[in-house]
Amino acid sequence: MEHEVLRRGREVDGPALRSKTFHERADLLSDLAVRVRSARADLLAACAEDGVAPADAAHDVDAGIAEVRGLANRAKRELPDDVVLVAAETTPLNRGGSLVAQRLSTSPTGVVVHVTALGLPVWSTLRGVGAALLAGAASVVKPSRHTAAATRALVSCLDGVAQVVPDAAVLDLLTPGDTVSFSGSPETARRVRDRLDQVPLLTDTGSLGWAVLGPDVEAGTPAFDRFVARLVADLTGHAGQRPLAARRAMVPAALLDHVVDAVRDALAGVEVGPVARPDRLLRAVKSLRDAAEVVFGDPGRGPVLLRAADPELPEPHTVEAFGPVCTVMPWSSVAHAGSLVSRGDRAITGWAATSDPDLLRALVLAGGRFTQLGHGREAPALDPVLGFLRTGELRADPDAVGAVTGRWVPGGARRTSEVHPLRKYLPELRVGDTAVAGPRVVTAEDVRRFADLTGDHYYLHTDEEAAARNPVYRGIIAHGYLVVSLAAGLFITPEQGPVVANYGMERLRFLAPVRPGDALTVTLTAQRITPRPNAEYGEVRWDVDVANQDGTSVVRYELLTLIADRPAG
């Protein structure tokens, strides 16, 4: 069975996905969300078969659907409508720019095997499969035996994208072109790694997640109540086995007992589902008791709340329960809070209830990714997609790099013709099409009138004596935006035509001063052309290079336009 699953992923599903652009894959992901939504009732029934409480199952399924939708939307905004992800810049490798380096990311040729986590099986599976789909890779899912029914029901919705295998034997059949994505305990991750032979392993073993209460929060306030409610949700949702749950809560020393009492009161009478590995939970709580006292809960079932008077003891930062356990501990300063967060070196994620800028900065410096509590659902990250892509570097002349990427690269060939490129409709336009306009002499009167029009009377533009004392420019210079405006006046054609809109500039740089008497020439080159499906126009990005009479570039930027694909009417 495993052989056939891998063959189909490598030879059928994978090539079909790789042939599509990132935007086309995002459309598949949106369709997948619709299919999963339609199968919601079946998924909830399968979760019940796995012993998951109805409320937990609903949270898992709905979070998975939201994850997939969010991932698709973000991919449409941030990834190109292409099969290759191109880094923003090329790097010149010699003085003349005849050899450049371009970083490129492309789809893997093998399958991605997901060894899924115990908690939130629908969400974690959709998160991994969705990221692999966007990367152009077919998925094979090996579920936990405790969530097998939910995973099988889910994968039945994912035909052409993912398949399921019952056990880990598939790991022994992988080749270096495949990838394994694992979420779970570090011990299991080591066992998985030992079975792989030159196969990349991406791990998420962050089970020591954290929560921090800020110095700006007082007991009894809405922010305090939200902090307590989130801790309770982490301890009770999915029997306290959510993969991103907080296992360590750091609070101001003055609020330690307030937090412990509030969480303990909120947990009273709450029942959670069965813990998958009660023996592991018992061992973890026994170890944690060396550093903290149990203030609530049954160590054999959970949830268990502990209070650590000394946050420096190692156990709360190293013992991983993988169950409904949280240790509350005090911090004495924002720097101390950051140091406590960083001690859980496998805790890649956490959350904070604070608006204190010093604490937020300390948490950033502690590493990992965290969410400021109170701002709704966190948007899905594209990091897993980038992790599945294969990234390399092409070193070649600019035209060769342009041929691979479909973009004009500085130093590459330009084409001029009798027809101005801004008079061409989208099907007629080609990357490298160029217009050269000028020269246009900048006068002192231009600079004075621009200062009067805009109100920008900065001394470098208006006061000859003061400008002469400037150690860098030593005289009057033209406004940078005057140069940009004059450049537009040189290359713009006034008649109505293919240009639907000019919607922005990017990467604007003022490279050298322009003085009265300088003569400006502008070179406009079509850098990238992106048709918009089901629209009557496409996006065209232009390289704009403004040079003086010596050929020195004084301003350079990228102009963003929408170009019609045919005449109006």
C-alpha angles and dihedrals in degrees: 000000000000091000092054093045092053093044092054092047094049100038106029117017097032098053090046091055094043091055090063127080123243089259093051089050089050088055089052088051091053089050089049090055089054091051093049091048090053090052094048095114092051091048092051090051091050091050089052088052087056090053097254117151114248095244091049092048092051091050091049096049095043092046089052092051091048091048092054094046092048092047091052093049093048092048090054090053101041109026125069126250088248140088092243126065107215124198113241097248140037119220119226111229099191138032098262096044093238089129120048137172122226125186113219134184121203138174120281117250096221136057130276114232112204117204096194132215126252096236122066094005095178094047095044093047094048091046092055098038091045092052092047091048091054088049089054097249130128116232135226115195123208104187130200110264087239092061101032096119094053092046093049091050090049097048089052085069092052104066111163091019108057143009131194130230124193102224146015095266088101089071090068091059099054125115131206091268091064128078133213120212112196133184121181141065124348089237092058090043090057091051091050092049091051090058095053125089111203091326116137114246121202110194135194106188097151101136096142095075117168144215126201129197113207131229090245093066122089129197114268096023124120090252090054091049091050090052092052093045092052092050090051091049090052090051097047109028112100089359088301092296101116108139094230098043120134112253094174125046117193115196136169109279091240090058099043096104092039091057094044092050094046094049092044092052092048092051094051110113094006114133122204132193124263118292112240095222109026090167090060091047091052092051092048095050091047090055093045091054088071088070106022143029124242107241098173140015148031111284090210095056114011169197094157124186119193132189118213114196091186111049092186095072110106104228100080089051097047110028111090115201100178086206144073099312130126129173116205115207137170129249123203102200138005090257089052090051090053092049091051091051092052093052090073091071094182094050100106095169141036145144137238135205101210147094093198106128095208092054093045089053092048090052092049090052090049088067135232127076125291141175128226105234118241101042102098129245116353114244114247114261124232092214094101090052091054089047092059094048121092111237126200141150128249116207113193144111116299094256092052091049090048091051090055097043100035090233135110110250122204107262092031127121119286125206123211126187141168090267113076109235091235087060092058123095119229098266090051096048121094133191107263096032105145143191124194118199135177160346101223117175116222112222133198087244090057090055094046094048092047090052091051093046096049101030090236100137096159109164095245088065101038114021112069096188095048092042090053089059093054106113094216107039103020094198148024115318131185121255111265091231091050087060090048090050094048090050090054090051089055100051103030117098111213101213122095109260145118097337107097097174145348103218106175155321128250136191093018112181131179100212104175137006121266116214131192106278096035116127116223127210121184127205116199116194130180102240105174133005119200118179115210113226115237091009132107093230142038139213119262122187116201131199109225117196118181114193134181128230090281093056092252114144109239100172131017131177145141117255118210118210142165113227124196118236093219140004116288116263 
